[in-house]
Structures are given as C-alpha cells and as structure tokens.
C-alpha cells in the first residue's frame, strides 16, 4: 500500500546532481544504487515499472487549490 511515509522514504532515495560531469538522477536505497541515465531505456521500461506508474501518480496527486475571484 502506498502511504505518505513510504512515498517520502522513496523520495529520499532520489537525488539530482552532477555525476561524472553530467547531470543525472541517482537512485540509492531499497537495494538499488544506479543512475537513471544508465537504466532509462532498460530497467525503467520493464512492465513491473510501467504498470505501477498510474498507482504512484494517483497517490501523489494533489487537489488543485481553488482559484480566487
């Protein structure tokens, strides 16, 4: 189940920075230690990742604030 604490923990596994002279996103935690650029066209395209994107997106969706008139 996706909970706010679990999603926060997952987010803490991500860092954006310059690695090896190039900007990238590092994923470190839950047994992973990799750069997104190295797996963007392999691991991140696997069905086990893709099928969970809508679940994560809906759990992260925030209602838009009401507009003031």
mmCIF file as Biopython writes it, N, C-alpha, C and O atoms, coordinates in Angstrom:
data_model
#
loop_
_atom_site.group_PDB
_atom_site.id
_atom_site.type_symbol
_atom_site.label_atom_id
_atom_site.label_alt_id
_atom_site.label_comp_id
_atom_site.label_asym_id
_atom_site.label_entity_id
_atom_site.label_seq_id
_atom_site.pdbx_PDB_ins_code
_atom_site.Cartn_x
_atom_site.Cartn_y
_atom_site.Cartn_z
_atom_site.occupancy
_atom_site.B_iso_or_equiv
_atom_site.auth_seq_id
_atom_site.auth_asym_id
_atom_site.pdbx_PDB_model_num
ATOM 1   N N  . UNK A ? 1  ? 0.844   -1.171 0.000   1.0 0.0 1  A 1 
ATOM 2   C CA . UNK A ? 1  ? 0.000   0.000  0.000   1.0 0.0 1  A 1 
ATOM 3   C C  . UNK A ? 1  ? 0.898   1.246  0.000   1.0 0.0 1  A 1 
ATOM 4   O O  . UNK A ? 1  ? 1.908   1.304  0.701   1.0 0.0 1  A 1 
ATOM 5   N N  . UNK A ? 2  ? 0.513   2.207  -0.779  1.0 0.0 2  A 1 
ATOM 6   C CA . UNK A ? 2  ? 1.261   3.463  -0.835  1.0 0.0 2  A 1 
ATOM 7   C C  . UNK A ? 2  ? 0.757   4.402  0.254   1.0 0.0 2  A 1 
ATOM 8   O O  . UNK A ? 2  ? -0.403  4.812  0.261   1.0 0.0 2  A 1 
ATOM 9   N N  . UNK A ? 3  ? 1.639   4.720  1.151   1.0 0.0 3  A 1 
ATOM 10  C CA . UNK A ? 3  ? 1.307   5.654  2.217   1.0 0.0 3  A 1 
ATOM 11  C C  . UNK A ? 3  ? 2.228   6.863  2.095   1.0 0.0 3  A 1 
ATOM 12  O O  . UNK A ? 3  ? 3.272   6.794  1.447   1.0 0.0 3  A 1 
ATOM 13  N N  . UNK A ? 4  ? 1.844   7.949  2.710   1.0 0.0 4  A 1 
ATOM 14  C CA . UNK A ? 4  ? 2.673   9.149  2.673   1.0 0.0 4  A 1 
ATOM 15  C C  . UNK A ? 4  ? 4.079   8.883  3.226   1.0 0.0 4  A 1 
ATOM 16  O O  . UNK A ? 4  ? 5.054   9.326  2.619   1.0 0.0 4  A 1 
ATOM 17  N N  . UNK A ? 5  ? 4.219   8.174  4.356   1.0 0.0 5  A 1 
ATOM 18  C CA . UNK A ? 5  ? 5.568   7.910  4.859   1.0 0.0 5  A 1 
ATOM 19  C C  . UNK A ? 5  ? 6.402   7.045  3.899   1.0 0.0 5  A 1 
ATOM 20  O O  . UNK A ? 5  ? 7.599   7.279  3.732   1.0 0.0 5  A 1 
ATOM 21  N N  . UNK A ? 6  ? 5.772   6.057  3.276   1.0 0.0 6  A 1 
ATOM 22  C CA . UNK A ? 6  ? 6.504   5.210  2.337   1.0 0.0 6  A 1 
ATOM 23  C C  . UNK A ? 6  ? 6.947   6.006  1.108   1.0 0.0 6  A 1 
ATOM 24  O O  . UNK A ? 6  ? 8.085   5.868  0.658   1.0 0.0 6  A 1 
ATOM 25  N N  . UNK A ? 7  ? 6.054   6.837  0.565   1.0 0.0 7  A 1 
ATOM 26  C CA . UNK A ? 7  ? 6.415   7.660  -0.585  1.0 0.0 7  A 1 
ATOM 27  C C  . UNK A ? 7  ? 7.521   8.648  -0.215  1.0 0.0 7  A 1 
ATOM 28  O O  . UNK A ? 7  ? 8.417   8.903  -1.020  1.0 0.0 7  A 1 
ATOM 29  N N  . UNK A ? 8  ? 7.465   9.203  0.990   1.0 0.0 8  A 1 
ATOM 30  C CA . UNK A ? 8  ? 8.523   10.111 1.443   1.0 0.0 8  A 1 
ATOM 31  C C  . UNK A ? 8  ? 9.850   9.374  1.533   1.0 0.0 8  A 1 
ATOM 32  O O  . UNK A ? 8  ? 10.892  9.924  1.174   1.0 0.0 8  A 1 
ATOM 33  N N  . UNK A ? 9  ? 9.822   8.134  2.011   1.0 0.0 9  A 1 
ATOM 34  C CA . UNK A ? 9  ? 11.037  7.335  2.097   1.0 0.0 9  A 1 
ATOM 35  C C  . UNK A ? 9  ? 11.584  7.045  0.701   1.0 0.0 9  A 1 
ATOM 36  O O  . UNK A ? 9  ? 12.794  7.097  0.481   1.0 0.0 9  A 1 
ATOM 37  N N  . UNK A ? 10 ? 10.697  6.742  -0.235  1.0 0.0 10 A 1 
ATOM 38  C CA . UNK A ? 10 ? 11.134  6.503  -1.620  1.0 0.0 10 A 1 
ATOM 39  C C  . UNK A ? 10 ? 11.754  7.766  -2.211  1.0 0.0 10 A 1 
ATOM 40  O O  . UNK A ? 10 ? 12.776  7.693  -2.893  1.0 0.0 10 A 1 
ATOM 41  N N  . UNK A ? 11 ? 11.151  8.905  -1.959  1.0 0.0 11 A 1 
ATOM 42  C CA . UNK A ? 11 ? 11.684  10.160 -2.476  1.0 0.0 11 A 1 
ATOM 43  C C  . UNK A ? 11 ? 13.068  10.465 -1.901  1.0 0.0 11 A 1 
ATOM 44  O O  . UNK A ? 11 ? 13.903  11.081 -2.564  1.0 0.0 11 A 1 
ATOM 45  N N  . UNK A ? 12 ? 13.301  10.030 -0.665  1.0 0.0 12 A 1 
ATOM 46  C CA . UNK A ? 12 ? 14.611  10.270 -0.058  1.0 0.0 12 A 1 
ATOM 47  C C  . UNK A ? 12 ? 15.703  9.431  -0.721  1.0 0.0 12 A 1 
ATOM 48  O O  . UNK A ? 12 ? 16.889  9.683  -0.512  1.0 0.0 12 A 1 
ATOM 49  N N  . UNK A ? 13 ? 15.312  8.445  -1.512  1.0 0.0 13 A 1 
ATOM 50  C CA . UNK A ? 13 ? 16.279  7.614  -2.250  1.0 0.0 13 A 1 
ATOM 51  C C  . UNK A ? 13 ? 16.721  8.283  -3.547  1.0 0.0 13 A 1 
ATOM 52  O O  . UNK A ? 13 ? 17.633  7.791  -4.212  1.0 0.0 13 A 1 
ATOM 53  N N  . UNK A ? 14 ? 16.095  9.387  -3.916  1.0 0.0 14 A 1 
ATOM 54  C CA . UNK A ? 14 ? 16.408  10.072 -5.164  1.0 0.0 14 A 1 
ATOM 55  C C  . UNK A ? 14 ? 17.236  11.320 -4.904  1.0 0.0 14 A 1 
ATOM 56  O O  . UNK A ? 14 ? 16.974  12.067 -3.960  1.0 0.0 14 A 1 
ATOM 57  N N  . UNK A ? 15 ? 18.227  11.538 -5.738  1.0 0.0 15 A 1 
ATOM 58  C CA . UNK A ? 15 ? 18.974  12.792 -5.655  1.0 0.0 15 A 1 
ATOM 59  C C  . UNK A ? 15 ? 19.358  13.233 -7.063  1.0 0.0 15 A 1 
ATOM 60  O O  . UNK A ? 15 ? 19.704  12.418 -7.918  1.0 0.0 15 A 1 
ATOM 61  N N  . UNK A ? 16 ? 19.286  14.534 -7.278  1.0 0.0 16 A 1 
ATOM 62  C CA . UNK A ? 16 ? 19.630  15.116 -8.565  1.0 0.0 16 A 1 
ATOM 63  C C  . UNK A ? 16 ? 20.954  15.841 -8.405  1.0 0.0 16 A 1 
ATOM 64  O O  . UNK A ? 16 ? 21.153  16.583 -7.442  1.0 0.0 16 A 1 
ATOM 65  N N  . UNK A ? 17 ? 21.848  15.628 -9.338  1.0 0.0 17 A 1 
ATOM 66  C CA . UNK A ? 17 ? 23.125  16.312 -9.254  1.0 0.0 17 A 1 
ATOM 67  C C  . UNK A ? 17 ? 23.990  16.008 -10.451 1.0 0.0 17 A 1 
ATOM 68  O O  . UNK A ? 17 ? 23.546  15.410 -11.431 1.0 0.0 17 A 1 
ATOM 69  N N  . UNK A ? 18 ? 25.225  16.428 -10.352 1.0 0.0 18 A 1 
ATOM 70  C CA . UNK A ? 18 ? 26.190  16.196 -11.411 1.0 0.0 18 A 1 
ATOM 71  C C  . UNK A ? 18 ? 27.018  14.977 -11.023 1.0 0.0 18 A 1 
ATOM 72  O O  . UNK A ? 18 ? 27.720  14.992 -10.012 1.0 0.0 18 A 1 
ATOM 73  N N  . UNK A ? 19 ? 26.934  13.944 -11.815 1.0 0.0 19 A 1 
ATOM 74  C CA . UNK A ? 19 ? 27.642  12.698 -11.570 1.0 0.0 19 A 1 
ATOM 75  C C  . UNK A ? 19 ? 28.501  12.410 -12.792 1.0 0.0 19 A 1 
ATOM 76  O O  . UNK A ? 19 ? 27.984  12.297 -13.903 1.0 0.0 19 A 1 
ATOM 77  N N  . UNK A ? 20 ? 29.806  12.289 -12.595 1.0 0.0 20 A 1 
ATOM 78  C CA . UNK A ? 20 ? 30.690  12.045 -13.727 1.0 0.0 20 A 1 
ATOM 79  C C  . UNK A ? 20 ? 30.642  13.152 -14.758 1.0 0.0 20 A 1 
ATOM 80  O O  . UNK A ? 20 ? 30.824  12.899 -15.949 1.0 0.0 20 A 1 
ATOM 81  N N  . UNK A ? 21 ? 30.399  14.384 -14.314 1.0 0.0 21 A 1 
ATOM 82  C CA . UNK A ? 21 ? 30.371  15.521 -15.225 1.0 0.0 21 A 1 
ATOM 83  C C  . UNK A ? 21 ? 29.047  15.754 -15.923 1.0 0.0 21 A 1 
ATOM 84  O O  . UNK A ? 21 ? 28.917  16.718 -16.677 1.0 0.0 21 A 1 
ATOM 85  N N  . UNK A ? 22 ? 28.062  14.900 -15.695 1.0 0.0 22 A 1 
ATOM 86  C CA . UNK A ? 22 ? 26.747  15.036 -16.325 1.0 0.0 22 A 1 
ATOM 87  C C  . UNK A ? 22 ? 25.662  15.106 -15.254 1.0 0.0 22 A 1 
ATOM 88  O O  . UNK A ? 22 ? 25.758  14.446 -14.218 1.0 0.0 22 A 1 
ATOM 89  N N  . UNK A ? 23 ? 24.629  15.909 -15.510 1.0 0.0 23 A 1 
ATOM 90  C CA . UNK A ? 23 ? 23.502  15.952 -14.591 1.0 0.0 23 A 1 
ATOM 91  C C  . UNK A ? 23 ? 22.687  14.678 -14.742 1.0 0.0 23 A 1 
ATOM 92  O O  . UNK A ? 23 ? 22.455  14.206 -15.855 1.0 0.0 23 A 1 
ATOM 93  N N  . UNK A ? 24 ? 22.254  14.128 -13.621 1.0 0.0 24 A 1 
ATOM 94  C CA . UNK A ? 24 ? 21.520  12.869 -13.633 1.0 0.0 24 A 1 
ATOM 95  C C  . UNK A ? 24 ? 20.731  12.756 -12.330 1.0 0.0 24 A 1 
ATOM 96  O O  . UNK A ? 24 ? 20.855  13.595 -11.437 1.0 0.0 24 A 1 
ATOM 97  N N  . UNK A ? 25 ? 19.936  11.723 -12.240 1.0 0.0 25 A 1 
ATOM 98  C CA . UNK A ? 25 ? 19.203  11.398 -11.027 1.0 0.0 25 A 1 
ATOM 99  C C  . UNK A ? 25 ? 19.764  10.091 -10.501 1.0 0.0 25 A 1 
ATOM 100 O O  . UNK A ? 25 ? 19.806  9.091  -11.218 1.0 0.0 25 A 1 
ATOM 101 N N  . UNK A ? 26 ? 20.194  10.100 -9.246  1.0 0.0 26 A 1 
ATOM 102 C CA . UNK A ? 26 ? 20.706  8.889  -8.610  1.0 0.0 26 A 1 
ATOM 103 C C  . UNK A ? 26 ? 19.587  8.266  -7.784  1.0 0.0 26 A 1 
ATOM 104 O O  . UNK A ? 26 ? 18.828  8.964  -7.111  1.0 0.0 26 A 1 
ATOM 105 N N  . UNK A ? 27 ? 19.501  6.953  -7.848  1.0 0.0 27 A 1 
ATOM 106 C CA . UNK A ? 27 ? 18.555  6.191  -7.034  1.0 0.0 27 A 1 
ATOM 107 C C  . UNK A ? 27 ? 19.398  5.307  -6.127  1.0 0.0 27 A 1 
ATOM 108 O O  . UNK A ? 27 ? 20.122  4.431  -6.600  1.0 0.0 27 A 1 
ATOM 109 N N  . UNK A ? 28 ? 19.303  5.540  -4.824  1.0 0.0 28 A 1 
ATOM 110 C CA . UNK A ? 28 ? 20.103  4.764  -3.886  1.0 0.0 28 A 1 
ATOM 111 C C  . UNK A ? 28 ? 19.240  4.389  -2.689  1.0 0.0 28 A 1 
ATOM 112 O O  . UNK A ? 28 ? 18.837  5.244  -1.900  1.0 0.0 28 A 1 
ATOM 113 N N  . UNK A ? 29 ? 18.970  3.110  -2.571  1.0 0.0 29 A 1 
ATOM 114 C CA . UNK A ? 29 ? 18.152  2.602  -1.481  1.0 0.0 29 A 1 
ATOM 115 C C  . UNK A ? 29 ? 17.320  1.438  -1.962  1.0 0.0 29 A 1 
ATOM 116 O O  . UNK A ? 29 ? 17.182  1.220  -3.166  1.0 0.0 29 A 1 
ATOM 117 N N  . UNK A ? 30 ? 16.768  0.691  -1.030  1.0 0.0 30 A 1 
ATOM 118 C CA . UNK A ? 30 ? 15.964  -0.487 -1.345  1.0 0.0 30 A 1 
ATOM 119 C C  . UNK A ? 30 ? 16.721  -1.447 -2.257  1.0 0.0 30 A 1 
ATOM 120 O O  . UNK A ? 30 ? 16.134  -2.069 -3.142  1.0 0.0 30 A 1 
ATOM 121 N N  . UNK A ? 31 ? 18.021  -1.562 -2.035  1.0 0.0 31 A 1 
ATOM 122 C CA . UNK A ? 31 ? 18.850  -2.472 -2.819  1.0 0.0 31 A 1 
ATOM 123 C C  . UNK A ? 31 ? 19.300  -1.928 -4.157  1.0 0.0 31 A 1 
ATOM 124 O O  . UNK A ? 31 ? 19.926  -2.645 -4.937  1.0 0.0 31 A 1 
ATOM 125 N N  . UNK A ? 32 ? 18.994  -0.679 -4.434  1.0 0.0 32 A 1 
ATOM 126 C CA . UNK A ? 32 ? 19.374  -0.064 -5.707  1.0 0.0 32 A 1 
ATOM 127 C C  . UNK A ? 32 ? 20.489  0.949  -5.489  1.0 0.0 32 A 1 
ATOM 128 O O  . UNK A ? 32 ? 20.539  1.621  -4.459  1.0 0.0 32 A 1 
ATOM 129 N N  . UNK A ? 33 ? 21.365  1.049  -6.450  1.0 0.0 33 A 1 
ATOM 130 C CA . UNK A ? 33 ? 22.402  2.079  -6.472  1.0 0.0 33 A 1 
ATOM 131 C C  . UNK A ? 33 ? 22.730  2.312  -7.938  1.0 0.0 33 A 1 
ATOM 132 O O  . UNK A ? 33 ? 23.643  1.694  -8.486  1.0 0.0 33 A 1 
ATOM 133 N N  . UNK A ? 34 ? 21.974  3.215  -8.570  1.0 0.0 34 A 1 
ATOM 134 C CA . UNK A ? 34 ? 22.125  3.414  -10.007 1.0 0.0 34 A 1 
ATOM 135 C C  . UNK A ? 34 ? 21.779  4.822  -10.410 1.0 0.0 34 A 1 
ATOM 136 O O  . UNK A ? 34 ? 21.257  5.602  -9.614  1.0 0.0 34 A 1 
ATOM 137 N N  . UNK A ? 35 ? 22.071  5.140  -11.642 1.0 0.0 35 A 1 
ATOM 138 C CA . UNK A ? 35 ? 21.739  6.438  -12.231 1.0 0.0 35 A 1 
ATOM 139 C C  . UNK A ? 35 ? 20.633  6.216  -13.259 1.0 0.0 35 A 1 
ATOM 140 O O  . UNK A ? 35 ? 20.651  5.227  -13.992 1.0 0.0 35 A 1 
ATOM 141 N N  . UNK A ? 36 ? 19.687  7.122  -13.310 1.0 0.0 36 A 1 
ATOM 142 C CA . UNK A ? 36 ? 18.559  6.990  -14.230 1.0 0.0 36 A 1 
ATOM 143 C C  . UNK A ? 36 ? 19.042  6.901  -15.677 1.0 0.0 36 A 1 
ATOM 144 O O  . UNK A ? 36 ? 18.488  6.129  -16.460 1.0 0.0 36 A 1 
ATOM 145 N N  . UNK A ? 37 ? 20.053  7.668  -16.041 1.0 0.0 37 A 1 
ATOM 146 C CA . UNK A ? 37 ? 20.536  7.632  -17.422 1.0 0.0 37 A 1 
ATOM 147 C C  . UNK A ? 37 ? 21.024  6.245  -17.829 1.0 0.0 37 A 1 
ATOM 148 O O  . UNK A ? 37 ? 20.972  5.889  -19.006 1.0 0.0 37 A 1 
ATOM 149 N N  . UNK A ? 38 ? 21.492  5.468  -16.867 1.0 0.0 38 A 1 
ATOM 150 C CA . UNK A ? 38 ? 22.016  4.135  -17.175 1.0 0.0 38 A 1 
ATOM 151 C C  . UNK A ? 38 ? 20.910  3.101  -17.358 1.0 0.0 38 A 1 
ATOM 152 O O  . UNK A ? 38 ? 21.135  2.057  -17.970 1.0 0.0 38 A 1 
ATOM 153 N N  . UNK A ? 39 ? 19.720  3.381  -16.835 1.0 0.0 39 A 1 
ATOM 154 C CA . UNK A ? 39 ? 18.642  2.384  -16.904 1.0 0.0 39 A 1 
ATOM 155 C C  . UNK A ? 39 ? 17.378  2.913  -17.576 1.0 0.0 39 A 1 
ATOM 156 O O  . UNK A ? 39 ? 16.362  2.219  -17.612 1.0 0.0 39 A 1 
ATOM 157 N N  . UNK A ? 40 ? 17.431  4.129  -18.106 1.0 0.0 40 A 1 
ATOM 158 C CA . UNK A ? 40 ? 16.235  4.757  -18.681 1.0 0.0 40 A 1 
ATOM 159 C C  . UNK A ? 40 ? 15.607  3.938  -19.796 1.0 0.0 40 A 1 
ATOM 160 O O  . UNK A ? 40 ? 14.383  3.921  -19.927 1.0 0.0 40 A 1 
ATOM 161 N N  . UNK A ? 41 ? 16.404  3.267  -20.592 1.0 0.0 41 A 1 
ATOM 162 C CA . UNK A ? 41 ? 15.868  2.501  -21.722 1.0 0.0 41 A 1 
ATOM 163 C C  . UNK A ? 41 ? 15.871  1.000  -21.480 1.0 0.0 41 A 1 
ATOM 164 O O  . UNK A ? 41 ? 15.637  0.222  -22.405 1.0 0.0 41 A 1 
ATOM 165 N N  . UNK A ? 42 ? 16.134  0.586  -20.245 1.0 0.0 42 A 1 
ATOM 166 C CA . UNK A ? 42 ? 16.133  -0.849 -19.938 1.0 0.0 42 A 1 
ATOM 167 C C  . UNK A ? 42 ? 15.216  -1.108 -18.747 1.0 0.0 42 A 1 
ATOM 168 O O  . UNK A ? 42 ? 14.025  -1.366 -18.924 1.0 0.0 42 A 1 
ATOM 169 N N  . UNK A ? 43 ? 15.752  -1.042 -17.564 1.0 0.0 43 A 1 
ATOM 170 C CA . UNK A ? 43 ? 15.001  -1.364 -16.355 1.0 0.0 43 A 1 
ATOM 171 C C  . UNK A ? 43 ? 13.742  -0.522 -16.208 1.0 0.0 43 A 1 
ATOM 172 O O  . UNK A ? 43 ? 12.690  -1.043 -15.837 1.0 0.0 43 A 1 
ATOM 173 N N  . UNK A ? 44 ? 13.836  0.777  -16.497 1.0 0.0 44 A 1 
ATOM 174 C CA . UNK A ? 44 ? 12.669  1.652  -16.321 1.0 0.0 44 A 1 
ATOM 175 C C  . UNK A ? 44 ? 11.590  1.430  -17.373 1.0 0.0 44 A 1 
ATOM 176 O O  . UNK A ? 44 ? 10.492  1.974  -17.251 1.0 0.0 44 A 1 
ATOM 177 N N  . UNK A ? 45 ? 11.881  0.645  -18.398 1.0 0.0 45 A 1 
ATOM 178 C CA . UNK A ? 45 ? 10.881  0.325  -19.425 1.0 0.0 45 A 1 
ATOM 179 C C  . UNK A ? 45 ? 10.223  -1.031 -19.177 1.0 0.0 45 A 1 
ATOM 180 O O  . UNK A ? 45 ? 9.334   -1.432 -19.928 1.0 0.0 45 A 1 
ATOM 181 N N  . UNK A ? 46 ? 10.649  -1.740 -18.131 1.0 0.0 46 A 1 
ATOM 182 C CA . UNK A ? 46 ? 10.092  -3.061 -17.838 1.0 0.0 46 A 1 
ATOM 183 C C  . UNK A ? 46 ? 8.641   -2.931 -17.371 1.0 0.0 46 A 1 
ATOM 184 O O  . UNK A ? 46 ? 8.264   -1.918 -16.783 1.0 0.0 46 A 1 
ATOM 185 N N  . UNK A ? 47 ? 7.835   -3.952 -17.631 1.0 0.0 47 A 1 
ATOM 186 C CA . UNK A ? 47 ? 6.428   -3.909 -17.230 1.0 0.0 47 A 1 
ATOM 187 C C  . UNK A ? 47 ? 6.217   -3.690 -15.730 1.0 0.0 47 A 1 
ATOM 188 O O  . UNK A ? 47 ? 5.253   -3.037 -15.331 1.0 0.0 47 A 1 
ATOM 189 N N  . UNK A ? 48 ? 7.114   -4.232 -14.898 1.0 0.0 48 A 1 
ATOM 190 C CA . UNK A ? 48 ? 6.916   -4.069 -13.453 1.0 0.0 48 A 1 
ATOM 191 C C  . UNK A ? 48 ? 7.015   -2.605 -13.025 1.0 0.0 48 A 1 
ATOM 192 O O  . UNK A ? 48 ? 6.480   -2.230 -11.982 1.0 0.0 48 A 1 
ATOM 193 N N  . UNK A ? 49 ? 7.682   -1.792 -13.807 1.0 0.0 49 A 1 
ATOM 194 C CA . UNK A ? 49 ? 7.760   -0.365 -13.515 1.0 0.0 49 A 1 
ATOM 195 C C  . UNK A ? 49 ? 6.557   0.342  -14.109 1.0 0.0 49 A 1 
ATOM 196 O O  . UNK A ? 49 ? 5.849   1.065  -13.408 1.0 0.0 49 A 1 
ATOM 197 N N  . UNK A ? 50 ? 6.324   0.138  -15.390 1.0 0.0 50 A 1 
ATOM 198 C CA . UNK A ? 50 ? 5.250   0.826  -16.099 1.0 0.0 50 A 1 
ATOM 199 C C  . UNK A ? 50 ? 3.869   0.598  -15.526 1.0 0.0 50 A 1 
ATOM 200 O O  . UNK A ? 50 ? 3.047   1.514  -15.498 1.0 0.0 50 A 1 
ATOM 201 N N  . UNK A ? 51 ? 3.604   -0.620 -15.067 1.0 0.0 51 A 1 
ATOM 202 C CA . UNK A ? 51 ? 2.255   -0.904 -14.563 1.0 0.0 51 A 1 
ATOM 203 C C  . UNK A ? 51 ? 1.971   -0.201 -13.240 1.0 0.0 51 A 1 
ATOM 204 O O  . UNK A ? 51 ? 0.811   -0.069 -12.848 1.0 0.0 51 A 1 
ATOM 205 N N  . UNK A ? 52 ? 3.017   0.251  -12.550 1.0 0.0 52 A 1 
ATOM 206 C CA . UNK A ? 52 ? 2.828   0.917  -11.265 1.0 0.0 52 A 1 
ATOM 207 C C  . UNK A ? 52 ? 2.802   2.437  -11.349 1.0 0.0 52 A 1 
ATOM 208 O O  . UNK A ? 52 ? 2.490   3.105  -10.364 1.0 0.0 52 A 1 
ATOM 209 N N  . UNK A ? 53 ? 3.121   2.978  -12.491 1.0 0.0 53 A 1 
ATOM 210 C CA . UNK A ? 53 ? 3.145   4.440  -12.624 1.0 0.0 53 A 1 
ATOM 211 C C  . UNK A ? 53 ? 1.781   5.065  -12.344 1.0 0.0 53 A 1 
ATOM 212 O O  . UNK A ? 53 ? 1.727   6.051  -11.610 1.0 0.0 53 A 1 
ATOM 213 N N  . UNK A ? 54 ? 0.672   4.547  -12.888 1.0 0.0 54 A 1 
ATOM 214 C CA . UNK A ? 54 ? -0.623  5.157  -12.566 1.0 0.0 54 A 1 
ATOM 215 C C  . UNK A ? 54 ? -0.954  5.092  -11.075 1.0 0.0 54 A 1 
ATOM 216 O O  . UNK A ? 54 ? -1.572  6.012  -10.539 1.0 0.0 54 A 1 
ATOM 217 N N  . UNK A ? 55 ? -0.552  4.022  -10.408 1.0 0.0 55 A 1 
ATOM 218 C CA . UNK A ? 55 ? -0.814  3.891  -8.977  1.0 0.0 55 A 1 
ATOM 219 C C  . UNK A ? 55 ? -0.065  4.960  -8.195  1.0 0.0 55 A 1 
ATOM 220 O O  . UNK A ? 55 ? -0.631  5.614  -7.320  1.0 0.0 55 A 1 
ATOM 221 N N  . UNK A ? 56 ? 1.197   5.131  -8.514  1.0 0.0 56 A 1 
ATOM 222 C CA . UNK A ? 56 ? 2.007   6.128  -7.822  1.0 0.0 56 A 1 
ATOM 223 C C  . UNK A ? 56 ? 1.501   7.526  -8.144  1.0 0.0 56 A 1 
ATOM 224 O O  . UNK A ? 56 ? 1.402   8.374  -7.257  1.0 0.0 56 A 1 
ATOM 225 N N  . UNK A ? 57 ? 1.184   7.765  -9.397  1.0 0.0 57 A 1 
ATOM 226 C CA . UNK A ? 57 ? 0.699   9.088  -9.798  1.0 0.0 57 A 1 
ATOM 227 C C  . UNK A ? 57 ? -0.584  9.451  -9.067  1.0 0.0 57 A 1 
ATOM 228 O O  . UNK A ? 57 ? -0.735  10.587 -8.617  1.0 0.0 57 A 1 
ATOM 229 N N  . UNK A ? 58 ? -1.507  8.509  -8.942  1.0 0.0 58 A 1 
ATOM 230 C CA . UNK A ? 58 ? -2.765  8.826  -8.265  1.0 0.0 58 A 1 
ATOM 231 C C  . UNK A ? 58 ? -2.546  9.031  -6.769  1.0 0.0 58 A 1 
ATOM 232 O O  . UNK A ? 58 ? -3.249  9.829  -6.151  1.0 0.0 58 A 1 
ATOM 233 N N  . UNK A ? 59 ? -1.586  8.326  -6.180  1.0 0.0 59 A 1 
ATOM 234 C CA . UNK A ? 59 ? -1.296  8.504  -4.762  1.0 0.0 59 A 1 
ATOM 235 C C  . UNK A ? 59 ? -0.632  9.848  -4.502  1.0 0.0 59 A 1 
ATOM 236 O O  . UNK A ? 59 ? -0.762  10.414 -3.416  1.0 0.0 59 A 1 
ATOM 237 N N  . UNK A ? 60 ? 0.075   10.351 -5.498  1.0 0.0 60 A 1 
ATOM 238 C CA . UNK A ? 60 ? 0.789   11.626 -5.347  1.0 0.0 60 A 1 
ATOM 239 C C  . UNK A ? 60 ? -0.041  12.818 -5.786  1.0 0.0 60 A 1 
ATOM 240 O O  . UNK A ? 60 ? 0.340   13.962 -5.536  1.0 0.0 60 A 1 
ATOM 241 N N  . UNK A ? 61 ? -1.161  12.571 -6.432  1.0 0.0 61 A 1 
ATOM 242 C CA . UNK A ? 61 ? -1.973  13.671 -6.957  1.0 0.0 61 A 1 
ATOM 243 C C  . UNK A ? 61 ? -2.470  14.542 -5.819  1.0 0.0 61 A 1 
ATOM 244 O O  . UNK A ? 61 ? -2.937  14.057 -4.788  1.0 0.0 61 A 1 
ATOM 245 N N  . UNK A ? 62 ? -2.356  15.820 -6.037  1.0 0.0 62 A 1 
ATOM 246 C CA . UNK A ? 62 ? -2.834  16.787 -5.058  1.0 0.0 62 A 1 
ATOM 247 C C  . UNK A ? 62 ? -3.976  17.557 -5.682  1.0 0.0 62 A 1 
ATOM 248 O O  . UNK A ? 62 ? -3.920  17.914 -6.859  1.0 0.0 62 A 1 
ATOM 249 N N  . UNK A ? 63 ? -4.998  17.811 -4.912  1.0 0.0 63 A 1 
ATOM 250 C CA . UNK A ? 63 ? -6.071  18.637 -5.471  1.0 0.0 63 A 1 
ATOM 251 C C  . UNK A ? 63 ? -5.549  20.039 -5.742  1.0 0.0 63 A 1 
ATOM 252 O O  . UNK A ? 63 ? -4.770  20.589 -4.964  1.0 0.0 63 A 1 
ATOM 253 N N  . UNK A ? 64 ? -5.985  20.597 -6.840  1.0 0.0 64 A 1 
ATOM 254 C CA . UNK A ? 64 ? -5.580  21.958 -7.175  1.0 0.0 64 A 1 
ATOM 255 C C  . UNK A ? 64 ? -6.260  22.945 -6.247  1.0 0.0 64 A 1 
ATOM 256 O O  . UNK A ? 64 ? -7.434  22.778 -5.916  1.0 0.0 64 A 1 
ATOM 257 N N  . UNK A ? 65 ? -5.544  23.962 -5.828  1.0 0.0 65 A 1 
ATOM 258 C CA . UNK A ? 65 ? -6.184  24.968 -4.956  1.0 0.0 65 A 1 
ATOM 259 C C  . UNK A ? 65 ? -7.264  25.707 -5.727  1.0 0.0 65 A 1 
ATOM 260 O O  . UNK A ? 65 ? -7.176  25.912 -6.937  1.0 0.0 65 A 1 
ATOM 261 N N  . UNK A ? 66 ? -8.275  26.096 -4.986  1.0 0.0 66 A 1 
ATOM 262 C CA . UNK A ? 66 ? -9.356  26.830 -5.625  1.0 0.0 66 A 1 
ATOM 263 C C  . UNK A ? 66 ? -8.876  28.214 -6.020  1.0 0.0 66 A 1 
ATOM 264 O O  . UNK A ? 66 ? -8.112  28.854 -5.296  1.0 0.0 66 A 1 
ATOM 265 N N  . UNK A ? 67 ? -9.330  28.659 -7.166  1.0 0.0 67 A 1 
ATOM 266 C CA . UNK A ? 67 ? -8.960  29.995 -7.638  1.0 0.0 67 A 1 
ATOM 267 C C  . UNK A ? 67 ? -9.774  31.046 -6.915  1.0 0.0 67 A 1 
ATOM 268 O O  . UNK A ? 67 ? -10.963 30.869 -6.649  1.0 0.0 67 A 1 
ATOM 269 N N  . UNK A ? 68 ? -9.112  32.134 -6.607  1.0 0.0 68 A 1 
ATOM 270 C CA . UNK A ? 68 ? -9.834  33.254 -6.013  1.0 0.0 68 A 1 
ATOM 271 C C  . UNK A ? 68 ? -10.316 34.154 -7.123  1.0 0.0 68 A 1 
ATOM 272 O O  . UNK A ? 68 ? -9.618  34.372 -8.113  1.0 0.0 68 A 1 
ATOM 273 N N  . UNK A ? 69 ? -11.502 34.668 -6.953  1.0 0.0 69 A 1 
ATOM 274 C CA . UNK A ? 69 ? -12.086 35.524 -7.988  1.0 0.0 69 A 1 
ATOM 275 C C  . UNK A ? 69 ? -11.972 36.955 -7.610  1.0 0.0 69 A 1 
ATOM 276 O O  . UNK A ? 69 ? -12.410 37.828 -8.359  1.0 0.0 69 A 1 
#
